[in-house]
């Protein structure tokens, strides 16, 4: 089970959203930021399920979204670059699901 500490070690903050009654995990990149949810837009609890990473600007407009294979894939990328760095932001934006996950993802739809 994922906890706040798992995300905190990578430089993420968390916040509660009263309207959805969930916790979101985020990271700031200057005036932009990312948030991480599960594929249903809820608090991610399982480390082995798909994660959605969405980037927003300072006006809360969505810039892009990425689907990650699982928490270990996100963690591996986050450990390569400093938290909040332009390099990490670009690496997350450029992330591509491994080919074996694409078929699994289509089957789940």
C-alpha positions, 0 to 999 in steps of 0.5 A, spaced: 500 500 500 502 506 498 503 512 503 504 519 503 511 517 505 513 513 499 511 520 495 514 524 500 521 521 499 521 523 492 519 530 493 512 530 493 507 534 497 500 532 498 493 536 499 486 534 500 481 535 496 474 536 500 470 536 493 472 529 491 474 527 499 481 524 496 488 526 497 492 528 491 500 528 491 503 533 487 510 537 486 512 544 484 516 546 478 517 553 478 510 556 476 507 549 474 506 543 478 504 536 477 499 532 481 498 524 481 492 520 481 490 513 480 486 512 473 480 513 476 482 520 479 482 518 486 488 517 491 493 512 489 493 506 494 496 500 490 503 501 487 502 496 482 497 499 478 497 505 473 498 512 475 496 518 472 500 524 472 498 531 470 501 537 469 498 544 470 500 551 469 499 557 475 492 558 472 490 551 473 490 550 466 492 542 464 498 542 460 499 535 459 497 528 462 501 522 462 500 515 464 505 511 468 505 503 468 506 503 476 509 507 482 516 503 481 516 506 474 515 513 477 519 512 482 525 510 478 524 516 474 524 521 480 530 518 483 534 520 476 533 528 477 532 533 483 525 534 485 522 540 482 527 540 477 526 542 469 529 536 467 524 531 471 519 535 469 521 534 462 523 527 463 515 525 466 513 529 460 517 525 455 515 518 459 512 513 454 508 506 457 512 500 455 509 496 449 507 490 454 503 495 458 499 498 452 496 491 450 494 491 458 491 498 458 487 497 452 484 490 455 482 494 461 478 499 457 
